[in-house]
Amino acid sequence: MNYIKVENLTFYYGDEPVLEDVSYHVDAGEFVILTGENGAAKSTLIKNTLGLLKPAAGKATIATHNIDGKPLSIGYIPQQISSYNAGFPSTVLELVESGRFPRNRWFKPLTKKDHDHVKKALLAVNMWDMRQKKIGELSGGQKQRISLARVFATDPDLFILDEPTTGMDETSRGDFYKLLRHNAHDHDKGILMITHDHEDIKQYADRHIRLIRKEDSQWRCFHMSS
């Protein structure tokens, strides 16, 4: 089942073509990585996919329901999302716990299942031991990790992650990739991740999509190869 389906998408910044005739898909139960040289419009493609930017041609479709027939939920982490300032009042634990509050349940206590899910999310990004720290006390890399933990705590059907391993060491990256593969293969999540670490990650990913420059064009036109 396609969670993402992009067909013949073209996008311009002003009069300049940035993406041209791009097609790709991401299915439930698979872990897909997206790579490309610097300036290859990877983040731009993601934003077009999510409807944050409007393509000049083609279309991007995200499923409305998951494989169980329930409304599809999306967890999106943009590049360098972590911009919490020093005065941000919440602790790491409080912020990640907030990801477990569904609509209309803000004033209901979290269940044991909720607490277990939060702990697993923080352990997955090696931030459990810092759960009582204030967000504003963390480094940029640590803030990025707790942003990831919060997304994992929401338990979305579709993960869209833009270079999420910034600031992680090699061991942490490996653990994170294993977690993504587990979520895809054992829980039928769809995962699309932009990364530069394709050599490290290729043993975990199911498919590798790469944005490349069209050689016979003077424009910044990028095509997909997989």
MDAnalysis code that builds the backbone (N, CA, C; Angstrom):
import MDAnalysis as mda
import numpy as np

u = mda.Universe.empty(678, n_residues=226, atom_resindex=np.repeat(np.arange(226), 3), trajectory=True)
u.add_TopologyAttr("name", ["N", "CA", "C"] * 226)
u.add_TopologyAttr("resid", np.arange(1, 227))
u.add_TopologyAttr("resname", ["MET", "ASN", "TYR", "ILE", "LYS", "VAL", "GLU", "ASN", "LEU", "THR", "PHE", "TYR", "TYR", "GLY", "ASP", "GLU", "PRO", "VAL", "LEU", "GLU", "ASP", "VAL", "SER", "TYR", "HIS", "VAL", "ASP", "ALA", "GLY", "GLU", "PHE", "VAL", "ILE", "LEU", "THR", "GLY", "GLU", "ASN", "GLY", "ALA", "ALA", "LYS", "SER", "THR", "LEU", "ILE", "LYS", "ASN", "THR", "LEU", "GLY", "LEU", "LEU", "LYS", "PRO", "ALA", "ALA", "GLY", "LYS", "ALA", "THR", "ILE", "ALA", "THR", "HIS", "ASN", "ILE", "ASP", "GLY", "LYS", "PRO", "LEU", "SER", "ILE", "GLY", "TYR", "ILE", "PRO", "GLN", "GLN", "ILE", "SER", "SER", "TYR", "ASN", "ALA", "GLY", "PHE", "PRO", "SER", "THR", "VAL", "LEU", "GLU", "LEU", "VAL", "GLU", "SER", "GLY", "ARG", "PHE", "PRO", "ARG", "ASN", "ARG", "TRP", "PHE", "LYS", "PRO", "LEU", "THR", "LYS", "LYS", "ASP", "HIS", "ASP", "HIS", "VAL", "LYS", "LYS", "ALA", "LEU", "LEU", "ALA", "VAL", "ASN", "MET", "TRP", "ASP", "MET", "ARG", "GLN", "LYS", "LYS", "ILE", "GLY", "GLU", "LEU", "SER", "GLY", "GLY", "GLN", "LYS", "GLN", "ARG", "ILE", "SER", "LEU", "ALA", "ARG", "VAL", "PHE", "ALA", "THR", "ASP", "PRO", "ASP", "LEU", "PHE", "ILE", "LEU", "ASP", "GLU", "PRO", "THR", "THR", "GLY", "MET", "ASP", "GLU", "THR", "SER", "ARG", "GLY", "ASP", "PHE", "TYR", "LYS", "LEU", "LEU", "ARG", "HIS", "ASN", "ALA", "HIS", "ASP", "HIS", "ASP", "LYS", "GLY", "ILE", "LEU", "MET", "ILE", "THR", "HIS", "ASP", "HIS", "GLU", "ASP", "ILE", "LYS", "GLN", "TYR", "ALA", "ASP", "ARG", "HIS", "ILE", "ARG", "LEU", "ILE", "ARG", "LYS", "GLU", "ASP", "SER", "GLN", "TRP", "ARG", "CYS", "PHE", "HIS", "MET", "SER", "SER"])
u.atoms.positions = np.array([
    [0.848, -1.204, 0.000],
    [0.000, 0.000, 0.000],
    [0.880, 1.251, 0.000],
    [0.639, 2.150, -0.967],
    [1.381, 3.412, -1.028],
    [0.950, 4.350, 0.090],
    [1.891, 4.749, 0.947],
    [1.622, 5.843, 1.877],
    [1.981, 7.169, 1.221],
    [3.005, 7.155, 0.361],
    [3.369, 8.326, -0.441],
    [3.420, 7.894, -1.900],
    [2.836, 8.706, -2.779],
    [2.951, 8.469, -4.217],
    [3.120, 9.821, -4.904],
    [4.274, 10.026, -5.509],
    [4.588, 11.261, -6.224],
    [4.730, 10.922, -7.704],
    [4.006, 11.672, -8.544],
    [3.970, 11.367, -9.972],
    [4.327, 12.598, -10.797],
    [5.440, 12.490, -11.549],
    [5.835, 13.500, -12.542],
    [5.831, 14.920, -11.977],
    [6.396, 15.053, -10.784],
    [6.364, 16.341, -10.091],
    [7.454, 17.279, -10.617],
    [7.067, 18.513, -10.902],
    [7.990, 19.573, -11.310],
    [7.755, 20.778, -10.416],
    [8.854, 21.387, -9.975],
    [8.745, 22.543, -9.089],
    [9.744, 23.616, -9.502],
    [9.295, 24.880, -9.446],
    [10.132, 26.031, -9.794],
    [10.286, 26.945, -8.583],
    [11.467, 27.515, -8.444],
    [11.661, 28.693, -7.596],
    [11.763, 29.871, -8.545],
    [10.722, 30.694, -8.598],
    [10.697, 31.755, -9.597],
    [10.614, 31.136, -10.982],
    [11.568, 31.478, -11.858],
    [11.590, 30.916, -13.215],
    [12.555, 29.750, -13.344],
    [13.183, 29.360, -12.238],
    [14.213, 28.330, -12.288],
    [13.644, 26.969, -11.913],
    [13.749, 25.972, -12.815],
    [13.282, 24.627, -12.461],
    [14.234, 23.973, -11.471],
    [13.697, 23.517, -10.367],
    [14.503, 22.884, -9.330],
    [14.293, 21.370, -9.330],
    [13.059, 20.949, -9.451],
    [12.717, 19.528, -9.581],
    [11.956, 19.353, -10.887],
    [12.273, 18.300, -11.636],
    [11.626, 18.106, -12.932],
    [11.242, 16.650, -13.133],
    [9.945, 16.421, -13.304],
    [9.433, 15.106, -13.674],
    [9.872, 14.019, -12.689],
    [9.695, 14.301, -11.407],
    [10.110, 13.372, -10.350],
    [8.953, 12.453, -9.971],
    [9.240, 11.166, -9.887],
    [8.245, 10.192, -9.432],
    [8.895, 9.249, -8.418],
    [8.193, 8.978, -7.346],
    [8.672, 7.995, -6.367],
    [7.519, 7.587, -5.472],
    [7.733, 6.541, -4.673],
    [6.695, 6.116, -3.735],
    [7.351, 5.557, -2.477],
    [6.585, 5.549, -1.410],
    [6.982, 4.912, -0.159],
    [5.775, 4.114, 0.323],
    [5.993, 2.853, 0.636],
    [4.901, 1.969, 1.038],
    [4.912, 1.704, 2.532],
    [3.787, 1.283, 3.040],
    [3.729, 0.790, 4.410],
    [4.675, -0.386, 4.546],
    [5.420, -0.421, 5.652],
    [6.303, -1.548, 5.911],
    [7.674, -1.445, 5.283],
    [8.038, -0.263, 4.748],
    [9.376, -0.142, 4.183],
    [10.087, 1.122, 4.645],
    [11.395, 1.017, 4.698],
    [12.304, 2.062, 5.144],
    [13.080, 2.541, 3.923],
    [12.801, 3.761, 3.496],
    [13.376, 4.314, 2.268],
    [14.248, 5.510, 2.614],
    [15.458, 5.559, 2.015],
    [16.307, 6.727, 2.214],
    [16.385, 7.537, 0.924],
    [16.510, 8.849, 1.090],
    [16.615, 9.791, -0.023],
    [17.932, 10.545, 0.115],
    [18.783, 10.445, -0.909],
    [20.073, 11.116, -0.875],
    [20.257, 11.970, -2.120],
    [21.343, 12.727, -2.150],
    [21.686, 13.575, -3.291],
    [22.747, 14.564, -2.881],
    [23.427, 15.116, -3.857],
    [24.475, 16.081, -3.568],
    [23.889, 17.332, -2.910],
    [24.741, 18.138, -2.306],
    [24.277, 19.399, -1.723],
    [23.610, 20.237, -2.801],
    [22.460, 20.819, -2.464],
    [21.713, 21.613, -3.437],
    [20.808, 20.795, -4.324],
    [20.652, 19.519, -4.014],
    [19.838, 18.646, -4.867],
    [18.350, 18.714, -4.550],
    [17.942, 19.696, -3.785],
    [16.523, 19.971, -3.542],
    [15.806, 18.842, -2.815],
    [16.533, 18.129, -1.961],
    [15.909, 17.027, -1.215],
    [14.824, 17.539, -0.274],
    [15.134, 18.568, 0.498],
    [14.140, 19.126, 1.419],
    [12.976, 19.749, 0.655],
    [13.278, 20.335, -0.495],
    [12.220, 20.911, -1.340],
    [11.268, 19.829, -1.821],
    [11.812, 18.672, -2.181],
    [10.960, 17.555, -2.600],
    [10.053, 17.107, -1.457],
    [10.610, 17.018, -0.264],
    [9.808, 16.626, 0.897],
    [8.673, 17.616, 1.135],
    [8.971, 18.903, 1.050],
    [7.951, 19.923, 1.284],
    [6.866, 19.875, 0.217],
    [7.239, 19.576, -1.028],
    [6.230, 19.385, -2.069],
    [5.389, 18.152, -1.779],
    [6.031, 17.104, -1.299],
    [5.322, 15.867, -0.978],
    [4.273, 16.099, 0.105],
    [4.625, 16.912, 1.100],
    [3.728, 17.175, 2.223],
    [2.688, 18.252, 1.929],
    [2.798, 18.909, 0.785],
    [1.862, 19.985, 0.469],
    [2.258, 21.323, 1.053],
    [3.484, 21.434, 1.587],
    [3.966, 22.704, 2.129],
    [4.409, 23.642, 1.011],
    [4.740, 23.073, -0.147],
    [5.010, 23.823, -1.364],
    [4.119, 23.255, -2.462],
    [3.808, 24.090, -3.455],
    [2.904, 23.659, -4.525],
    [3.683, 23.406, -5.803],
    [3.627, 22.195, -6.346],
    [4.364, 21.906, -7.580],
    [3.769, 22.630, -8.780],
    [4.614, 22.874, -9.777],
    [4.144, 23.491, -11.012],
    [3.411, 22.481, -11.889],
    [3.791, 21.218, -11.757],
    [3.150, 20.148, -12.522],
    [3.282, 18.850, -11.741],
    [2.464, 17.866, -12.122],
    [2.474, 16.593, -11.425],
    [1.711, 16.664, -10.117],
    [1.780, 15.590, -9.354],
    [1.046, 15.587, -8.094],
    [1.728, 14.708, -7.053],
    [1.468, 15.038, -5.808],
    [1.954, 14.265, -4.667],
    [0.743, 13.855, -3.838],
    [0.632, 12.576, -3.576],
    [-0.512, 12.044, -2.838],
    [-0.036, 11.312, -1.594],
    [-0.616, 11.656, -0.472],
    [-0.370, 10.924, 0.773],
    [-1.663, 10.218, 1.162],
    [-1.553, 8.952, 1.502],
    [-2.741, 8.156, 1.834],
    [-3.534, 8.806, 2.959],
    [-4.823, 8.658, 2.909],
    [-5.686, 9.204, 3.959],
    [-5.865, 8.222, 5.110],
    [-5.624, 6.916, 4.837],
    [-5.807, 5.899, 5.867],
    [-4.618, 4.941, 5.885],
    [-4.371, 4.339, 7.049],
    [-3.296, 3.373, 7.161],
    [-3.775, 1.991, 6.724],
    [-2.912, 0.979, 6.862],
    [-3.280, -0.351, 6.376],
    [-4.398, -0.993, 7.179],
    [-4.675, -0.434, 8.366],
    [-5.783, -0.939, 9.177],
    [-7.080, -0.184, 8.937],
    [-7.059, 0.763, 7.995],
    [-8.257, 1.524, 7.673],
    [-8.518, 2.710, 8.575],
    [-7.583, 3.013, 9.464],
    [-7.728, 4.170, 10.350],
    [-7.066, 5.391, 9.723],
    [-7.465, 6.605, 10.129],
    [-6.848, 7.804, 9.558],
    [-5.331, 7.786, 9.697],
    [-4.645, 8.071, 8.616],
    [-3.186, 8.046, 8.611],
    [-2.623, 9.189, 9.439],
    [-1.640, 8.890, 10.276],
    [-0.947, 9.920, 11.050],
    [0.482, 10.055, 10.539],
    [1.000, 11.281, 10.556],
    [2.312, 11.585, 9.994],
    [3.197, 12.211, 11.058],
    [4.424, 11.744, 11.152],
    [5.431, 12.360, 12.006],
    [6.505, 12.976, 11.124],
    [6.605, 14.303, 11.112],
    [7.544, 15.008, 10.234],
    [8.560, 15.768, 11.065],
    [9.840, 15.516, 10.806],
    [10.918, 16.260, 11.447],
    [11.684, 17.012, 10.362],
    [11.531, 18.344, 10.281],
    [12.322, 19.112, 9.310],
    [13.794, 19.127, 9.716],
    [14.620, 19.567, 8.789],
    [16.050, 19.690, 9.091],
    [16.262, 20.746, 10.168],
    [17.051, 20.389, 11.202],
    [17.389, 21.318, 12.281],
    [16.145, 21.973, 12.884],
    [15.233, 21.155, 13.335],
    [14.008, 21.675, 13.949],
    [14.269, 22.297, 15.315],
    [15.341, 21.857, 15.982],
    [15.525, 22.194, 17.391],
    [15.974, 23.641, 17.583],
    [15.035, 24.510, 17.947],
    [15.368, 25.924, 18.141],
    [14.843, 26.433, 19.480],
    [14.617, 25.513, 20.426],
    [14.133, 25.911, 21.741],
    [15.173, 26.806, 22.419],
    [14.734, 27.916, 22.985],
    [15.699, 28.830, 23.605],
    [15.935, 28.465, 25.072],
    [16.855, 29.195, 25.687],
    [17.279, 28.864, 27.049],
    [16.145, 28.992, 28.063],
    [15.120, 29.766, 27.743],
    [14.022, 29.954, 28.679],
    [12.875, 28.981, 28.510],
    [13.016, 28.013, 27.599],
    [11.934, 27.056, 27.368],
    [11.680, 26.286, 28.663],
    [10.443, 26.302, 29.186],
    [10.202, 25.846, 30.561],
    [10.115, 24.338, 30.766],
    [9.800, 23.566, 29.737],
    [9.537, 22.137, 29.928],
    [10.816, 21.330, 30.125],
    [10.657, 20.199, 30.791],
    [11.739, 19.223, 30.851],
    [11.672, 18.335, 29.609],
    [12.731, 17.592, 29.399],
    [12.781, 16.633, 28.296],
    [11.600, 15.664, 28.393],
    [11.374, 15.122, 29.590],
    [10.295, 14.152, 29.781],
    [8.938, 14.768, 29.481],
    [8.685, 15.976, 29.957],
    [7.395, 16.633, 29.730],
    [7.139, 16.871, 28.244],
    [8.174, 17.281, 27.529],
    [7.989, 17.543, 26.106],
    [7.656, 16.271, 25.344],
    [8.388, 15.204, 25.628],
    [8.133, 13.955, 24.910],
    [6.788, 13.362, 25.323],
    [6.430, 13.491, 26.598],
    [5.112, 13.012, 27.044],
    [3.976, 13.728, 26.322],
    [4.184, 14.974, 25.974],
    [3.117, 15.728, 25.288],
    [2.756, 15.099, 23.949],
    [3.684, 14.306, 23.382],
    [3.377, 13.606, 22.145],
    [2.381, 12.486, 22.306],
    [2.079, 12.098, 23.528],
    [1.128, 11.015, 23.789],
    [-0.290, 11.517, 24.042],
    [-0.487, 12.832, 23.995],
    [-1.828, 13.369, 24.218],
    [-2.553, 13.494, 22.883],
    [-3.521, 12.623, 22.616],
    [-4.310, 12.762, 21.393],
    [-5.302, 13.904, 21.546],
    [-6.000, 14.198, 20.484],
    [-7.005, 15.262, 20.526],
    [-8.056, 14.983, 21.599],
    [-8.430, 16.038, 22.268],
    [-9.487, 15.976, 23.290],
    [-9.106, 15.138, 24.517],
    [-7.790, 14.915, 24.714],
    [-7.414, 14.120, 25.885],
    [-6.323, 14.816, 26.693],
    [-6.249, 16.127, 26.568],
    [-5.174, 16.882, 27.211],
    [-5.213, 16.777, 28.731],
    [-6.385, 16.617, 29.312],
    [-6.493, 16.639, 30.769],
    [-6.675, 15.248, 31.379],
    [-6.487, 14.234, 30.570],
    [-6.555, 12.859, 31.078],
    [-5.136, 12.371, 31.366],
    [-4.961, 11.626, 32.455],
    [-3.614, 11.152, 32.797],
    [-3.107, 10.133, 31.778],
    [-1.782, 10.093, 31.631],
    [-1.184, 9.106, 30.749],
    [-1.302, 7.712, 31.368],
    [-1.456, 6.728, 30.506],
    [-1.557, 5.346, 30.957],
    [-0.160, 4.728, 31.082],
    [-0.087, 3.523, 31.622],
    [1.186, 2.813, 31.700],
    [1.751, 2.597, 30.296],
    [0.881, 2.297, 29.345],
    [1.321, 2.114, 27.960],
    [1.950, 3.406, 27.430],
    [1.335, 4.550, 27.764],
    [1.886, 5.836, 27.339],
    [3.282, 6.053, 27.925],
    [3.412, 5.810, 29.223],
    [4.700, 6.009, 29.895],
    [5.768, 5.062, 29.326],
    [5.372, 3.828, 29.037],
    [6.316, 2.868, 28.461],
    [6.772, 3.339, 27.076],
    [5.838, 3.876, 26.308],
    [6.163, 4.343, 24.959],
    [7.123, 5.528, 25.019],
    [6.888, 6.428, 25.958],
    [7.769, 7.594, 26.131],
    [9.171, 7.138, 26.520],
    [9.254, 6.190, 27.444],
    [10.568, 5.702, 27.871],
    [11.312, 5.054, 26.704],
    [10.619, 4.243, 25.932],
    [11.248, 3.607, 24.776],
    [11.743, 4.646, 23.775],
    [10.954, 5.704, 23.580],
    [11.339, 6.755, 22.631],
    [12.604, 7.469, 23.093],
    [12.688, 7.777, 24.389],
    [13.862, 8.469, 24.918],
    [15.086, 7.551, 24.943],
    [14.877, 6.284, 25.265],
    [15.986, 5.337, 25.225],
    [16.523, 5.189, 23.807],
    [15.613, 5.250, 22.842],
    [16.008, 5.058, 21.444],
    [16.965, 6.137, 20.954],
    [16.872, 7.324, 21.534],
    [17.760, 8.424, 21.121],
    [18.782, 8.756, 22.211],
    [18.948, 7.820, 23.147],
    [19.932, 7.960, 24.230],
    [19.738, 9.237, 25.056],
    [18.476, 9.546, 25.386],
    [18.181, 10.740, 26.171],
    [17.407, 10.430, 27.453],
    [17.247, 9.150, 27.788],
    [16.488, 8.803, 28.987],
    [17.157, 9.341, 30.250],
    [18.467, 9.272, 30.316],
    [19.181, 9.736, 31.512],
    [19.110, 11.256, 31.689],
    [18.694, 11.966, 30.651],
    [18.593, 13.426, 30.720],
    [17.139, 13.895, 30.762],
    [16.242, 12.992, 31.129],
    [14.810, 13.286, 31.042],
    [14.356, 14.426, 31.946],
    [15.078, 14.699, 33.037],
    [14.672, 15.768, 33.952],
    [15.355, 17.104, 33.624],
    [16.187, 17.134, 32.589],
    [16.842, 18.378, 32.181],
    [15.826, 19.316, 31.522],
    [16.026, 20.611, 31.700],
    [15.223, 21.588, 30.979],
    [15.662, 21.625, 29.515],
    [14.694, 21.820, 28.625],
    [15.000, 21.823, 27.196],
    [16.053, 22.876, 26.862],
    [15.942, 24.044, 27.478],
    [16.853, 25.140, 27.178],
    [18.283, 24.889, 27.599],
    [18.505, 23.854, 28.417],
    [19.862, 23.529, 28.888],
    [20.599, 22.597, 27.930],
    [19.908, 22.104, 26.914],
    [20.490, 21.086, 26.038],
    [21.274, 21.704, 24.892],
    [22.176, 20.915, 24.338],
    [22.899, 21.318, 23.134],
    [21.982, 21.173, 21.924],
    [22.428, 21.708, 20.793],
    [21.620, 21.607, 19.576],
    [21.366, 20.165, 19.174],
    [22.400, 19.312, 19.267],
    [22.225, 17.909, 18.921],
    [21.269, 17.191, 19.850],
    [21.319, 17.540, 21.129],
    [20.409, 16.923, 22.097],
    [18.965, 17.362, 21.852],
    [18.778, 18.627, 21.498],
    [17.425, 19.098, 21.170],
    [16.876, 18.361, 19.955],
    [17.746, 18.105, 18.985],
    [17.314, 17.356, 17.808],
    [16.858, 15.958, 18.215],
    [17.568, 15.348, 19.147],
    [17.206, 14.002, 19.593],
    [15.858, 13.976, 20.297],
    [15.602, 14.958, 21.148],
    [14.324, 14.913, 21.859],
    [13.167, 15.264, 20.915],
    [13.443, 16.031, 19.863],
    [12.419, 16.256, 18.840],
    [12.066, 14.929, 18.166],
    [13.082, 14.119, 17.903],
    [12.847, 12.792, 17.345],
    [12.068, 11.914, 18.313],
    [12.457, 11.963, 19.588],
    [11.771, 11.147, 20.594],
    [10.291, 11.510, 20.663],
    [9.994, 12.785, 20.558],
    [8.587, 13.196, 20.625],
    [7.796, 12.643, 19.440],
    [8.420, 12.646, 18.263],
    [7.751, 12.063, 17.105],
    [7.520, 10.572, 17.312],
    [8.520, 9.857, 17.830],
    [8.337, 8.435, 18.100],
    [7.241, 8.209, 19.140],
    [7.140, 9.105, 20.096],
    [6.112, 8.963, 21.131],
    [4.709, 9.078, 20.555],
    [4.550, 9.850, 19.477],
    [3.223, 9.985, 18.865],
    [2.821, 8.731, 18.100],
    [3.806, 7.874, 17.793],
    [3.559, 6.601, 17.102],
    [2.837, 6.800, 15.765],
    [3.426, 7.601, 14.845],
    [2.752, 7.852, 13.564],
    [2.826, 6.645, 12.633],
    [1.979, 6.655, 11.611],
    [2.015, 5.613, 10.589],
    [3.115, 5.886, 9.567],
    [3.367, 7.157, 9.310],
    [4.335, 7.567, 8.298],
    [5.339, 8.532, 8.919],
    [6.619, 8.168, 8.857],
    [7.695, 9.041, 9.323],
    [8.336, 9.720, 8.115],
    [8.491, 11.040, 8.191],
    [9.236, 11.778, 7.174],
    [10.305, 12.582, 7.912],
    [11.565, 12.201, 7.734],
    [12.656, 12.701, 8.554],
    [13.736, 13.320, 7.670],
    [14.049, 14.580, 7.927],
    [15.028, 15.310, 7.116],
    [16.346, 15.416, 7.892],
    [17.292, 14.543, 7.554],
    [18.608, 14.476, 8.204],
    [18.482, 14.452, 9.741],
    [17.799, 13.456, 10.264],
    [17.494, 13.440, 11.703],
    [18.685, 13.079, 12.591],
    [19.767, 12.529, 12.010],
    [20.860, 12.038, 12.853],
    [21.954, 13.076, 13.082],
    [21.681, 14.339, 12.735],
    [22.640, 15.405, 12.996],
    [22.991, 15.443, 14.485],
    [24.280, 15.415, 14.794],
    [24.708, 15.470, 16.185],
    [24.808, 14.128, 16.874],
    [24.443, 13.047, 16.185],
    [24.553, 11.712, 16.776],
    [25.913, 11.102, 16.449],
    [26.468, 10.323, 17.383],
    [27.693, 9.603, 17.093],
    [27.369, 8.324, 16.317],
    [28.408, 7.597, 15.912],
    [28.220, 6.433, 15.051],
    [27.363, 5.355, 15.713],
    [27.597, 5.112, 16.996],
    [26.823, 4.087, 17.704],
    [25.350, 4.482, 17.791],
    [25.099, 5.749, 18.116],
    [23.716, 6.222, 18.221],
    [23.017, 6.149, 16.874],
    [23.731, 6.486, 15.806],
    [23.129, 6.398, 14.468],
    [22.742, 4.965, 14.141],
    [23.642, 4.030, 14.441],
    [23.338, 2.630, 14.162],
    [22.114, 2.151, 14.921],
    [22.017, 2.534, 16.189],
    [20.850, 2.154, 17.003],
    [19.574, 2.775, 16.427],
    [19.689, 4.015, 15.964],
    [18.529, 4.711, 15.413],
    [18.057, 4.042, 14.122],
    [18.989, 3.657, 13.260],
    [18.618, 2.992, 12.010],
    [17.949, 1.641, 12.285],
    [18.451, 0.923, 13.288],
    [17.829, -0.352, 13.662],
    [16.393, -0.130, 14.126],
    [16.194, 0.952, 14.881],
    [14.851, 1.268, 15.364],
    [13.909, 1.577, 14.201],
    [14.383, 2.334, 13.223],
    [13.550, 2.650, 12.063],
    [13.195, 1.383, 11.291],
    [14.182, 0.521, 11.085],
    [13.912, -0.734, 10.373],
    [12.893, -1.582, 11.139],
    [13.041, -1.623, 12.470],
    [12.091, -2.371, 13.297],
    [10.676, -1.810, 13.145],
    [10.557, -0.491, 13.175],
    [9.235, 0.118, 13.045],
    [8.616, -0.170, 11.681],
    [9.436, -0.171, 10.645],
    [8.920, -0.461, 9.312],
    [8.520, -1.925, 9.177],
    [9.424, -2.816, 9.521],
    [9.208, -4.237, 9.246],
    [8.266, -4.907, 10.241],
    [8.310, -4.500, 11.504],
    [7.493, -5.167, 12.521],
    [6.176, -4.450, 12.817],
    [6.100, -3.166, 12.483],
    [4.891, -2.403, 12.796],
    [4.276, -1.730, 11.571],
    [4.757, -2.090, 10.389],
    [4.179, -1.620, 9.122],
    [4.181, -0.100, 8.964],
    [5.167, 0.562, 9.547],
    [5.296, 2.001, 9.348],
    [5.910, 2.275, 7.977],
    [5.571, 3.407, 7.398],
    [6.261, 3.880, 6.210],
    [7.285, 4.918, 6.639],
    [8.532, 4.794, 6.169],
    [9.594, 5.694, 6.607],
    [10.343, 6.231, 5.396],
    [10.416, 7.564, 5.308],
    [11.217, 8.246, 4.299],
    [12.190, 9.149, 5.036],
    [13.489, 8.939, 4.794],
    [14.495, 9.697, 5.512],
    [15.543, 10.269, 4.571],
    [15.736, 11.591, 4.629],
    [16.855, 12.232, 3.945],
    [18.109, 12.016, 4.779],
    [19.195, 11.624, 4.114],
    [20.430, 11.380, 4.852],
    [21.640, 11.562, 3.951],
    [22.781, 11.873, 4.578],
    [24.069, 11.854, 3.881],
    [24.833, 10.574, 4.188],
    [24.361, 9.819, 5.167],
    [25.097, 8.649, 5.661],
    [24.667, 7.371, 4.948],
    [24.580, 7.416, 3.604],
    [24.000, 6.268, 2.925],
    [24.879, 5.024, 2.986],
    [26.185, 5.186, 3.193],
    [27.036, 4.006, 3.328],
    [26.765, 3.299, 4.659],
    [26.587, 4.091, 5.722],
    [26.304, 3.517, 7.037],
    [24.920, 2.875, 7.107],
    [24.002, 3.439, 6.360],
    [22.600, 3.067, 6.542],
    [22.110, 2.012, 5.555],
    [22.863, 1.761, 4.482],
    [22.319, 0.927, 3.413],
    [22.023, -0.503, 3.859],
    [22.687, -0.980, 4.928],
    [22.381, -2.324, 5.421],
    [21.032, -2.390, 6.129],
    [20.477, -1.228, 6.477],
    [19.198, -1.187, 7.194],
    [18.029, -0.802, 6.288],
    [18.297, 0.012, 5.270],
    [17.215, 0.546, 4.431],
    [16.761, -0.483, 3.403],
    [15.489, -0.397, 3.030],
    [14.941, -1.289, 2.009],
    [15.187, -0.761, 0.595],
    [15.140, 0.539, 0.447],
    [15.371, 1.148, -0.864],
    [16.140, 2.447, -0.708],
    [16.897, 2.781, -1.753],
    [17.692, 4.001, -1.790],
    [17.278, 4.795, -3.020],
    [16.753, 5.986, -2.792],
    [16.383, 6.885, -3.884],
    [17.377, 8.033, -3.879],
    [17.895, 8.391, -5.067],
    [18.906, 9.443, -5.137],
    [18.483, 10.507, -6.137],
    [18.550, 11.750, -5.709],
    [18.309, 12.863, -6.620],
    [19.599, 13.177, -7.361],
    [19.533, 13.243, -8.704],
    [20.719, 13.526, -9.501],
    [20.431, 14.648, -10.492],
    [21.491, 15.325, -10.901],
    [21.359, 16.415, -11.861],
    [21.296, 15.851, -13.283],
    [20.391, 16.404, -14.071],
    [20.292, 16.010, -15.465],
    [21.475, 16.601, -16.237],
    [22.281, 15.740, -16.848],
    [23.554, 16.171, -17.398],
    [23.434, 17.105, -18.601],
    [22.413, 16.948, -19.429],
    [22.334, 17.729, -20.665],
    [21.500, 18.995, -20.523],
    [21.318, 19.457, -19.296],
    [20.493, 20.641, -19.064],
    [21.289, 21.728, -18.366],
    [21.035, 22.984, -18.753],
    [21.668, 24.105, -18.073],
    [20.907, 24.465, -16.802],
    [19.726, 23.864, -16.607],
    [18.903, 24.170, -15.449],
    [19.230, 23.248, -14.296],
    [18.776, 23.651, -13.117],
    [18.917, 22.770, -11.951],
    [17.753, 21.786, -11.935],
    [17.779, 20.857, -12.854],
    [16.718, 19.866, -12.964],
    [17.220, 18.546, -12.389],
    [16.419, 17.978, -11.514],
    [16.852, 16.780, -10.813],
    [15.896, 15.631, -11.095],
    [16.480, 14.466, -11.262],
    [15.697, 13.270, -11.557],
    [15.991, 12.198, -10.523],
    [15.111, 11.228, -10.443],
    [15.240, 10.171, -9.446],
    [15.912, 8.944, -10.048],
    [16.800, 8.329, -9.263],
    [17.284, 6.995, -9.603],
    [17.219, 6.164, -8.335],
    [16.951, 4.913, -8.453],
    [16.807, 4.075, -7.265],
    [17.618, 2.817, -7.410],
])
